[in-house]
Amino acid sequence: MKIVLFADSLHSIAAGSERQIFKLVEGLVASGHNVRLILLRHTNFTLSNAFTFPCEVISLDIASLLSWHACISLWKLRQQLLNEKVDIVHAYFPDACVVSPVFFYSRKIHLITSRRDMGLIYHGKPAWIFRILAHRTDLVISNSSAVAKLVARKEGLKEHQTRVIYNGIESFDFNQSEIPEKFFDQPDSLKLIFVANVKPVKRTLDAVIALQQLIAQDVKVELALVGEKQDKQYVGQIESFIFENELDRFVHWLGQVNEPRRLLNQADIGLLISDSEGLSNTIMEYMQAGLPVIATDVGGNPELVTHQRNGILITKGDISGLVTAIQTLGNDEELRQEYGANAQQQIQQQFSITAMINHHENVYLRR
């Protein structure tokens, strides 16, 4: 089968949707399919000498969709796809998901687009655009039921146009011989880890405020922040709060880490308290590591975290609820172990890279 994955760009293949694309291509190629990745534009990452991918990668070098270059390049690509008798075009990310129905819709090509978040795609591309294009899209794949329901409502999709395929998570040896340097340094403290790029939607500041409130109650606790500092203004607010409340000894900025799972064995609890999530790879990695999870009750989080079984769900923005949840787990080691074991079992049974690849392949074959 000839399959083209079409995306805006790639900035990394270490995590998130870009990692899922990488693993999907890897699996499809291993199954004997003819796969190509076409990008609207290159990034420094894909232009670097270190960049490798399991299939051919082509860039159209389109900086703006509102240009003659974009129209001509996309029309030529349509003709090429038809001439080569490509079976599937599967688009990822906002720009690709808009232009694909416009240029690639054909009875000869099965056109699929993806939605992987709770509406963030509509911030730059209003939902009415996708609604207008819905009749030119054969299928929309979402990575959680919550995302699928939102997308169907926003875009007016019919039932046969939607499908849910959960993210897959790669196996990982948490007992690997290479032990990372220890970053928690307070004896007998409760150790919290928060893996997310630092920007407002992730509500990193809420975790730091909760930490301050716990310390004020004489709770021995530390917080590790893993992720890129993406929003300078928001990072500045967090750093100011840390400085003003003398929290430097208790907050550990670890920055962007290519494989954060190697750090999880040092933590007691995993946090993800975002305003919005599709199906969080971070939560899945916490669960795989056997960590109890505290997460906000948004998006696909409840499809992973069952309240009071493998973690605790809180309302977004509820800092007092976050403090209470941390105290509940922090005061009961047996409960942490129980939730962690339940989380680990769920990941092993329901989520895997192999399952994710097989589900996509089945969808492609049933076109």
N, C-alpha and C positions, 0 to 999 in steps of 0.2 A: 504494500500500500504506500502511496506517495502522500506524505504529510508535511505541511508547512506550518510551523509555529511562527506567529507574527507578533512582535512586541515593540513598544516604544523604544526601549533601550535596556541595557543591563549595567548596573552599577556595582554588582557583586554577585557571587554565586554561593556566598557563605550561609545565607539564611533567607527566610521569608519566601515570597512568591518566586523570586529569582532562583532560589535553591530548588523549589519544587519543579520549575521548568527544566533545570539542569538534570534532575533525577528522572523526570519523565522522558526526556530525550534519550538519556543513557539507556533506560529500559526499552524504549521503542526500537532503538538501533540494535540492541542486543537480541530483540525478537525478530530482526530481519527486515524491518520497515525502512523505507527510503525517507529520511527526515532531513529537513533543512530549517534553520532559524533565520528569519529575515527581520532586521531591525529598522525602524524608521531613522535612527541616528546612532552614531557611535558615542561612547564616553571614553574618558581616559582609561577606564578599566578594560574595555574591549579593544582599545588600541594598543595596550601595553604588550610587550613581548612575552610576559608571563601568562597571558590569557590563553587558555585552551578550552575546547568544548567538544562534546562527543559527536557533533555533526558539523557540516559546513555552516558558516555564519556569514551573512551578507548584510551590508548596511545600504540603505537608500540615500543616506545623507540629507534627510529632510529636516531642516531646522524649524520651519513653520509650515503648518498645514494650509495656511492661507497664502499660497504662492503658486505661480505657474509651474515652478519646478516640482512641487508636490503633486499637482494634478497630472502632469505629464508622466512623472515617474510611477505613480500609482496605476495609471491607465496602462502603461507599458507592462507593469507587473501583472495586471489582470490578464493581458493577452498571453504573457509568458506562462502563467499558471494554467490557462486553458489549453495552450498548445502542448504543454508537458503532461496534460491530463492528470493534474494533481487531484487527489480524492478529497482531502481534508485541508481546510485552513482554520486554524485555531488561534484566535487573537487574545492577547493579554494587555492590560493596562489601558488607560483612558483614550489616548489618541488612536491606538490601533483598533480599539473596540468601536470607535466612531467611524473611521475610514473604511474598515473592512466591509460592512454592509453596503456602503455607498459604492465601492469600486469592485468588490469581489463576488457579490451575490450572483449566483447562476444556478441553473438546474443541474449543471455538470459538476459543481463544487459544493460539498457539504460545509456550510459556514457555521463555526462555533465561536462564541465569545465567552469571556470569563468575567465574573464579578467576585471579588475577594475581600470586600470590606462592607461595613454597614453605612454605605452611602457616601463615603469620602470621594468616590469617583464622580459624584454629581457636583462637587464644589467647583470644579473647573469646567465640567460638561453637564449642563442642566439635564434633568431627567427627561424633559420633553423631547430632547434630541434623540435619546435612545428609544422613547415611545414611538416617535415617527418612523424610526428605522426597524422597529420590531418585526414587521412583516418581511423584512429582507434578511432576517437572521433565523437559521434553522434551529439552533439550540443555544441556551445560555447555561453554562456550568458555574455553580456557586460552590464555595468550600464549606458552607454550613447551611442548615435548614433556615436559620434566622436570616442569613443573607438572601437565600432563595425567596423567602416570603416577601421581604422588603423589595427586592428587585422586581418580582412579579407584579406587585402592587404599583410601584413607581412607573414601570415601563409597560404595563398592560399586557404582560406575556400570558399566553395560553398555557394550560397545564402541560401539554406535550412539548413545550419549548423550554422547560426548565429541568435541570438535573442537579443533584447534589453529589459531589465527590469530595470526600474529606482529604485533607492533607495527609501525606505519609511522613513518618518519622524514621530516620535511619537508625540502625542499631549502633550502640556505643558501649565501649568497655569502660565502665566507671571505676574499675579497679586497675586501670592501666599503670604500668610501672613508672611512667613519667609523671611525677607529682608536681603540680604547679606550686609556686611560692605561696606561702600562707599570707592572706591579707587581713583576716580578722585577728586582732591582737589583744583583746580583752579576755582574761581568763573567766571561764564559766558564764560568758555572756550568751544571750539569745541572738542567734546570727540570722539576719534577714538578707535575702538577695533579690535584687530587682533588675531584670534583664530587659532593657528597652532603650531605644534611642531617646535622648532627652529632648522632649518637645511638649508643648501644652497638652496635646491629646492623650499623652501617656500619664499625666498627672504625677510626675515625679516629685513635685513639691509637696503633695499630700503625704507621701511616704516620709519625707524629711520632717514635716510638721508633726506627724504621728510619733516619729522617733523622739522629737523634743518633748512631747507630752509624756511619753513613757519614762524618759530619763528624769523628768520632773517628779515622777511618782516613784523614783528610786529603783526602776527596773533596769537591770544590766542588759543592754541591748546594743547591737551594732548593725549598720546597714551598708551593704555593698551595692554600688550602682554600676551596672555593666551596659555600655552602649555609647554611641557617638553623641557628642554635644552638638545637636543640630540647630537649635534655636538659641541664638546668642542672648537675646533679651531675657528669655525664660531661664536660661542657665545663670544669668546674672542675678535674677531674683533668688534662685536657690542658693547661690554662693553667698549672697548678702545675708540670707536667713541663717545659714550655717555659721557665718562669721559673727553675726549679732548675738546668736545664742550659744556660742562657744561649743559647736558640735564637731569641730574638725577631727577630734580623736575618734569620733563614733561613726563618721561617714567616710567611706572609702570609694573614691572615684577610680574605676578601673579602665574606663575608656572602652573603645571598640575592641572586641575580642572575637577572632575568627571562629573559635569553637568554645562557646561559653559553657557547654556541658562539662568540660573538664574542671570547672570551678564549683560545680553544684554540690559535690560531696562535702564541701566545707560549710555549707549552710544548713539551717534547721527548717526554714520556711521560705517558700518562693512567693513573691508578690507580683501581681500584674493588675493595676487599678485604673485602667484606661477609660476614657470616655466612650471609645468605640473599638470593637474588634470584629474580625471576620471569624476565622478559626485560628487561634493563636498557636504558632509554633513554639513560642516561649513556654506557654502553659504545658504543652505536650512534652517538652523537654524536662520541665520540673517533674511532671508525673513519671516520666520514664526513669528519672533519677531517684524516685521514691520520696520526693519532697511533698509534704502537704502544701496546698495552694490557698492563698487568699486572693480572690479576684473580684472584679466588679461584675454585677449581673447585667452584662450588656452583650449584644451580638451573639456569637457562637460560644461564649464562655460557659453558659449552663449546659451546653452539649458535651462539655469536657468535665467541668467541675460539678459534681453532685453535692449539694449543700449538706454538710455534716456527715458525708460519707468519705469523700477523698479531699475535702477542703471546705472552705467557708466562702460564701458569696455575700458581697456587700453592695449597697447602693453607691453609684458613682458620686464622688464628691463628699461622701460621708466619712469624714476623718475620725469622728468619735466611734463610728462603727468599725473602722479599720483598727483603731486602738484596742477596742474590745476583742476583736477577732485575734489580734496578735497576742493579747493577754490570755485568751482562752487556750490557744495552742501552746503558748510559751509556758504556761503553768502545768501542762499535762504532757509529759514525754510519751506516755503510752498512747495517748490520743494522736500525737504527731506520727508515731510509728504505724498506728492503725490506718490513718488516712493515707500515709505514704505508701503502704503496702497495697491498699485498694487502688490507688492511683496507678501504680506500676502495673498491676494486673490488668486494668482497663486498657492501658496503652498496648500491652502485649497482645491482647485479644482482639482489639477493634481497629488499631491503626498501624499501618506499616507502609513502607515505600512500595513493596510488591503489590499490595492491595490497591494503592493509588494508581500505579501503572496499569494493572489489569482492568480496573474500572474504566480508565480512559480508553484503553484498547477496545474494550467491549462496546463502548459508545461509538467509537470510530467505525468499527466493523458493522454496526447495525444502522449505518446511515441510510 
